[in-house]
Amino acid sequence: MDKENTRQISGSDITFMREAIAEAHLAKEIDEVPIGAVCVRDGVVISRAHNTRESSKCATHHAEILAIERACQTLGGWRLPGVTLYVTLEPCAMCAGAVINARVERVVYGAPDLRFGALGSLTDLSKIPFNHIPEVSGGVLKEECAALLSDYFRSKRQRGANVVKCT
């Protein structure tokens, strides 16, 4: 089930989700799970990233973590007030924790993640009374985001690749 949207989805939400989808396509091109993320502040993309766990051999190289790290570098600090993170798949617990710790104001995700989603699907870290609670909206371009993932894994199975259903 999608996270209940706390505000109306805007045209800019769709525009920036398309930017995250473009990042997911870059991940797919290098045979990474196609998840993309962008950080936006004041209507400007300040960072972008896609999954690189396989190519980097690093468990923490999720799109969200990399986008948050790059946003911190761009803004010159670890706090990200006024930043919205757009990501094609609902963040896992690690990524939701990074969102909370970085004080990201808002998270907008595409497809829910029923297996690992930590902002409404499997669990909801935004409901725990941490010192910062991001606003969360889910389901933006959900079908397109979900299709990217299902097409990727279908293709991997057809090629006979060793598919582990992780994000």
Backbone bond lengths (Angstrom), bond angles and torsions (degrees), N, CA, C in turn:
res aa  C-N    CA-C-N  psi(-1)  N-CA   C-N-CA  omega(-1)  CA-C   N-CA-C  phi
1 M - - - 1.459 - - 1.526 108.87 -
2 D 1.316 116.76 137.72 1.463 120.82 -179.72 1.514 110.86 -70.09
3 K 1.310 114.52 149.27 1.461 120.78 172.78 1.525 107.01 -61.52
4 E 1.304 116.05 135.15 1.459 120.02 178.15 1.527 108.31 -64.30
5 N 1.311 115.87 125.26 1.456 120.10 -179.80 1.519 109.69 -69.82
6 T 1.339 115.60 130.10 1.454 120.08 -178.97 1.521 111.60 -91.26
7 R 1.296 116.87 -9.42 1.462 120.59 174.70 1.520 108.58 -145.73
8 Q 1.291 115.87 162.26 1.457 121.94 178.96 1.528 109.38 -65.44
9 I 1.326 116.32 134.56 1.464 121.05 176.61 1.521 107.70 -71.58
10 S 1.325 115.32 131.13 1.462 120.26 -176.58 1.529 111.05 -102.90
11 G 1.313 114.35 169.80 1.462 120.15 174.87 1.515 111.45 -61.09
12 S 1.325 117.15 -34.47 1.466 119.14 178.77 1.524 110.64 -70.05
13 D 1.346 118.27 -30.15 1.459 119.93 175.01 1.525 110.23 -61.42
14 I 1.302 116.46 -42.00 1.467 120.71 178.83 1.523 110.16 -67.27
15 T 1.318 117.03 -43.54 1.470 121.05 178.47 1.515 111.43 -58.24
16 F 1.330 117.02 -47.66 1.464 119.72 -177.55 1.528 112.10 -73.82
17 M 1.325 117.84 -28.97 1.460 119.08 174.34 1.522 109.67 -66.73
18 R 1.312 117.03 -34.82 1.477 119.66 175.52 1.533 110.60 -63.13
19 E 1.319 117.40 -34.07 1.476 120.80 174.84 1.521 110.39 -64.54
20 A 1.328 116.49 -41.34 1.469 120.59 177.33 1.531 110.40 -65.40
21 I 1.311 117.02 -39.06 1.469 121.25 177.07 1.525 110.27 -62.78
22 A 1.319 117.50 -39.49 1.478 120.48 176.62 1.529 110.05 -59.79
23 E 1.321 117.02 -40.08 1.469 120.90 176.48 1.527 110.77 -64.08
24 A 1.327 116.52 -40.09 1.468 120.07 178.18 1.522 111.01 -61.11
25 H 1.320 116.90 -38.05 1.472 120.68 176.51 1.531 110.99 -62.94
26 L 1.323 116.95 -36.52 1.471 119.70 176.68 1.530 110.58 -63.92
27 A 1.321 116.73 -38.64 1.467 120.24 176.81 1.528 110.07 -62.74
28 K 1.312 116.31 -44.66 1.461 121.19 -179.11 1.531 110.83 -60.47
29 E 1.324 117.06 -38.73 1.464 121.49 -179.82 1.529 112.73 -60.98
30 I 1.335 117.06 -26.85 1.471 120.22 179.54 1.533 110.71 -106.90
31 D 1.333 115.74 21.05 1.458 124.16 176.84 1.521 113.14 60.02
32 E 1.319 115.90 37.98 1.458 122.90 170.92 1.524 107.45 -102.01
33 V 1.328 117.02 156.41 1.461 119.88 174.23 1.529 107.17 -58.02
34 P 1.345 117.38 124.92 1.466 120.68 -171.68 1.527 114.49 -75.59
35 I 1.316 114.40 83.50 1.453 121.99 174.71 1.518 106.86 -125.00
36 G 1.325 115.84 131.17 1.458 120.89 179.81 1.513 110.92 -128.17
37 A 1.335 114.64 155.84 1.465 120.29 -179.28 1.520 110.22 -146.33
38 V 1.315 115.52 147.56 1.460 121.62 171.48 1.524 108.69 -136.51
39 C 1.324 115.68 145.32 1.458 122.10 172.87 1.515 107.59 -106.18
40 V 1.332 115.07 134.17 1.465 121.61 -176.12 1.519 108.70 -126.77
41 R 1.332 114.96 137.42 1.468 120.55 173.53 1.520 108.10 -139.21
42 D 1.300 115.36 131.88 1.472 121.87 -178.97 1.528 112.12 52.76
43 G 1.328 116.01 39.37 1.457 120.89 176.23 1.512 115.29 76.60
44 V 1.333 117.46 11.74 1.467 121.81 -177.81 1.526 109.14 -124.14
45 V 1.335 116.49 133.37 1.461 120.56 174.59 1.525 107.56 -70.06
46 I 1.340 116.25 121.40 1.474 119.96 -179.71 1.523 112.08 -105.31
47 S 1.336 116.48 -15.10 1.467 119.73 173.68 1.514 108.81 -160.08
48 R 1.310 114.24 159.48 1.459 121.15 178.15 1.514 108.29 -150.45
49 A 1.330 115.70 151.37 1.462 119.73 -179.84 1.524 109.60 -163.83
50 H 1.313 114.24 165.43 1.464 121.83 173.56 1.526 107.84 -140.90
51 N 1.323 115.01 164.73 1.460 119.73 -179.88 1.523 111.19 -55.57
52 T 1.329 115.76 138.38 1.470 121.34 173.21 1.526 110.58 -139.27
53 R 1.318 117.79 26.26 1.466 120.99 -177.50 1.521 112.59 -59.11
54 E 1.313 117.14 -44.71 1.471 119.97 -177.77 1.522 111.67 -68.89
55 S 1.317 117.12 -49.19 1.468 119.93 -176.90 1.523 112.71 -70.10
56 S 1.327 117.63 -32.14 1.466 120.65 -179.86 1.527 112.20 -89.92
57 K 1.337 115.64 -13.86 1.479 121.20 -176.26 1.528 110.91 58.26
58 C 1.337 115.69 37.82 1.461 121.46 -177.04 1.532 109.69 -130.11
59 A 1.320 116.09 120.39 1.460 121.84 -176.15 1.522 113.61 -61.61
60 T 1.323 118.17 -25.74 1.468 120.28 -176.48 1.526 113.72 -90.04
61 H 1.298 118.92 1.85 1.459 120.61 -176.83 1.523 112.75 -83.74
62 H 1.331 114.77 55.02 1.462 121.69 171.09 1.527 107.55 -80.15
63 A 1.322 115.76 153.86 1.463 121.04 -178.95 1.528 111.80 -54.39
64 E 1.343 116.76 -43.19 1.459 120.40 -176.94 1.522 112.00 -63.86
65 I 1.326 116.58 -44.82 1.466 120.95 -179.13 1.523 109.64 -61.14
66 L 1.328 116.36 -46.78 1.467 120.12 -179.01 1.522 111.63 -64.64
67 A 1.331 117.27 -40.59 1.471 120.38 178.53 1.527 110.98 -65.12
68 I 1.332 116.79 -40.14 1.472 120.42 178.28 1.521 110.35 -65.51
69 E 1.329 117.42 -44.72 1.470 120.26 178.25 1.525 111.03 -58.46
70 R 1.316 117.09 -44.20 1.473 121.07 -179.34 1.522 111.66 -68.26
71 A 1.335 116.95 -35.36 1.470 120.16 176.92 1.531 109.90 -65.56
72 C 1.333 116.81 -40.12 1.470 120.60 176.99 1.526 110.47 -60.76
73 Q 1.323 116.69 -42.29 1.467 120.58 178.04 1.523 110.71 -63.93
74 T 1.323 116.14 -43.58 1.471 120.47 -179.18 1.523 111.47 -62.49
75 L 1.333 116.53 -43.34 1.466 120.79 -175.99 1.527 113.20 -88.74
76 G 1.316 116.81 -11.40 1.461 119.93 175.81 1.509 115.40 78.23
77 G 1.319 117.56 29.71 1.459 120.49 177.56 1.507 110.69 -171.13
78 W 1.329 116.50 166.26 1.460 119.89 -176.79 1.524 113.45 -86.21
79 R 1.311 117.81 -13.67 1.468 121.06 176.59 1.533 108.85 -90.58
80 L 1.328 115.39 137.58 1.467 120.35 -177.10 1.529 111.97 -122.16
81 P 1.344 117.30 60.36 1.469 119.05 178.68 1.525 110.12 -65.45
82 G 1.310 115.29 144.29 1.463 120.18 178.01 1.515 114.02 76.36
83 V 1.332 118.11 5.67 1.463 121.70 -178.02 1.526 110.01 -96.99
84 T 1.324 114.71 136.55 1.461 122.00 171.12 1.516 107.56 -110.49
85 L 1.331 116.09 131.37 1.454 122.84 175.46 1.518 108.08 -100.32
86 Y 1.323 116.26 122.46 1.460 122.73 174.38 1.515 106.84 -105.17
87 V 1.324 116.86 127.76 1.462 120.87 -177.97 1.522 109.11 -142.20
88 T 1.313 116.33 142.84 1.463 120.72 -173.23 1.515 113.98 -73.99
89 L 1.334 118.02 -20.67 1.464 122.43 178.76 1.522 108.91 -130.77
90 E 1.302 116.10 141.13 1.464 121.05 178.23 1.529 110.53 -50.52
91 P 1.321 117.86 131.23 1.468 120.93 -178.78 1.529 113.73 -62.05
92 C 1.338 114.28 145.30 1.462 121.93 173.76 1.534 108.44 -78.24
93 A 1.325 116.76 -179.49 1.470 120.83 -178.45 1.526 111.89 -61.84
94 M 1.341 117.60 -40.41 1.461 120.10 179.73 1.535 110.47 -61.87
95 C 1.321 115.77 -46.48 1.460 120.20 -177.48 1.528 111.85 -71.31
96 A 1.323 117.11 -38.57 1.469 120.14 175.95 1.523 109.81 -62.62
97 G 1.333 117.05 -38.94 1.463 120.62 176.03 1.518 111.83 -62.34
98 A 1.321 117.10 -40.66 1.467 120.50 177.65 1.524 110.66 -64.81
99 V 1.327 117.33 -39.38 1.470 122.15 176.95 1.526 109.78 -58.26
100 I 1.321 115.88 -47.88 1.464 121.01 -178.78 1.522 110.72 -64.99
101 N 1.326 116.57 -46.62 1.463 120.28 -178.60 1.523 112.95 -65.22
102 A 1.323 117.54 -33.57 1.467 121.12 179.96 1.524 112.23 -84.15
103 R 1.324 116.68 -2.81 1.464 122.03 179.38 1.535 112.34 62.87
104 V 1.348 116.00 34.57 1.464 120.29 174.90 1.527 107.15 -60.92
105 E 1.322 116.51 131.33 1.457 120.66 -174.59 1.521 113.25 -71.28
106 R 1.331 116.06 -39.91 1.461 119.99 -172.21 1.524 109.28 -147.02
107 V 1.331 115.68 143.92 1.461 122.60 173.73 1.515 107.78 -121.53
108 V 1.328 115.71 130.33 1.459 122.32 175.26 1.522 106.14 -121.93
109 Y 1.335 116.40 119.02 1.462 118.04 179.29 1.523 110.85 -120.23
110 G 1.325 114.07 160.83 1.457 121.10 -179.64 1.514 111.63 -87.28
111 A 1.323 116.64 -86.44 1.459 121.64 -176.42 1.526 111.36 -85.96
112 P 1.324 117.46 140.53 1.467 119.73 172.94 1.528 108.96 -71.70
113 D 1.321 116.47 155.23 1.460 121.95 177.43 1.530 107.37 -118.94
114 L 1.316 115.69 97.86 1.460 121.23 -174.87 1.522 112.86 -69.27
115 R 1.326 117.81 -19.87 1.462 121.10 -178.53 1.521 113.18 -91.64
116 F 1.337 117.06 -35.41 1.458 120.04 -173.75 1.526 114.10 -131.32
117 G 1.315 118.64 -2.81 1.459 122.31 -174.43 1.516 113.37 -60.07
118 A 1.315 115.69 128.13 1.464 120.82 -175.78 1.519 113.51 -116.48
119 L 1.346 116.51 16.68 1.461 120.02 174.81 1.526 110.52 -127.32
120 G 1.344 115.74 36.51 1.443 118.99 173.54 1.507 116.25 141.44
121 S 1.325 119.57 -27.15 1.460 119.88 -175.18 1.523 112.77 -85.98
122 L 1.315 117.56 -68.07 1.458 121.17 179.22 1.525 110.66 -83.14
123 T 1.316 114.56 -45.26 1.459 122.20 176.60 1.519 106.96 -145.76
124 D 1.318 117.23 177.22 1.461 118.88 -179.21 1.527 110.32 -142.98
125 L 1.327 115.28 94.24 1.460 120.43 179.62 1.525 112.19 -66.95
126 S 1.332 117.82 -18.44 1.465 119.46 178.58 1.532 111.75 -75.64
127 K 1.322 117.40 -5.48 1.468 121.33 177.58 1.531 112.36 -96.81
128 I 1.327 116.31 -6.74 1.465 120.45 177.89 1.524 107.32 -85.89
129 P 1.315 118.46 135.19 1.468 119.78 -174.63 1.539 114.02 -76.60
130 F 1.328 115.35 63.69 1.459 119.93 171.55 1.524 108.45 -69.61
131 N 1.332 116.76 175.15 1.465 119.24 179.34 1.525 112.36 -73.11
132 H 1.330 117.62 -11.48 1.464 121.34 175.85 1.523 107.96 -138.85
133 I 1.307 115.89 132.57 1.462 121.34 177.79 1.526 107.76 -126.80
134 P 1.332 116.77 114.85 1.467 118.98 179.78 1.524 111.30 -75.59
135 E 1.295 115.20 152.62 1.458 121.09 169.98 1.527 106.30 -77.02
136 V 1.322 118.00 139.77 1.466 121.47 -175.85 1.514 110.49 -129.37
137 S 1.337 116.26 132.66 1.461 123.12 173.80 1.514 108.18 -129.74
138 G 1.317 117.62 130.05 1.452 121.11 -178.90 1.513 112.18 -121.07
139 G 1.313 115.28 161.79 1.454 121.86 174.15 1.512 115.66 90.09
140 V 1.330 118.11 12.29 1.466 120.60 179.60 1.531 108.38 -76.85
141 L 1.324 116.06 119.19 1.471 123.27 -175.45 1.529 110.21 54.01
142 K 1.316 114.89 38.88 1.467 123.24 -175.47 1.525 112.73 -53.37
143 E 1.319 118.11 -47.85 1.462 121.03 -176.49 1.514 111.50 -63.46
144 E 1.320 116.82 -43.10 1.464 120.68 179.77 1.528 111.25 -64.98
145 C 1.320 116.44 -42.45 1.467 121.00 178.83 1.519 111.24 -65.52
146 A 1.329 117.25 -43.86 1.465 121.52 179.80 1.523 111.21 -66.18
147 A 1.333 116.83 -38.48 1.465 120.72 -179.95 1.527 111.13 -63.74
148 L 1.315 117.21 -37.70 1.472 120.29 177.23 1.525 110.56 -56.88
149 L 1.322 116.10 -45.69 1.458 120.99 -179.18 1.523 112.05 -69.07
150 S 1.322 116.88 -48.04 1.465 118.73 -177.84 1.525 111.17 -65.39
151 D 1.326 118.58 -38.57 1.470 121.54 176.84 1.521 111.30 -63.10
152 Y 1.327 116.18 -41.03 1.469 120.91 179.61 1.530 110.48 -61.55
153 F 1.331 116.93 -49.83 1.463 119.84 -177.74 1.523 111.77 -69.55
154 R 1.326 118.22 -34.62 1.466 121.55 175.80 1.528 109.50 -61.99
155 S 1.315 116.49 -44.95 1.467 121.23 178.90 1.527 111.30 -62.21
156 K 1.321 116.46 -41.71 1.472 120.44 178.68 1.533 110.09 -61.52
157 R 1.330 117.55 -43.57 1.468 120.88 -179.90 1.523 110.68 -64.89
158 Q 1.331 117.20 -40.23 1.463 121.05 -179.39 1.525 111.45 -65.60
159 R 1.311 116.63 -31.85 1.472 120.83 178.14 1.521 111.11 -80.63
160 G 1.333 116.15 -5.73 1.452 119.81 -179.40 1.509 113.62 76.80
161 A 1.319 116.08 17.80 1.458 120.10 -179.52 1.524 109.83 -72.60
162 N 1.288 115.67 155.21 1.459 121.65 176.39 1.525 107.12 -73.15
163 V 1.317 116.79 105.02 1.459 121.34 -175.92 1.519 109.44 -101.94
164 V 1.318 114.95 120.89 1.447 121.33 171.70 1.515 105.74 -110.99
165 K 1.311 117.54 120.06 1.461 121.09 -175.38 1.501 110.84 -76.91
166 C 1.301 115.84 77.98 1.466 123.28 176.16 1.507 107.73 -127.19
167 T 1.298 116.41 161.32 1.460 120.27 175.49 1.488 110.26 -117.12
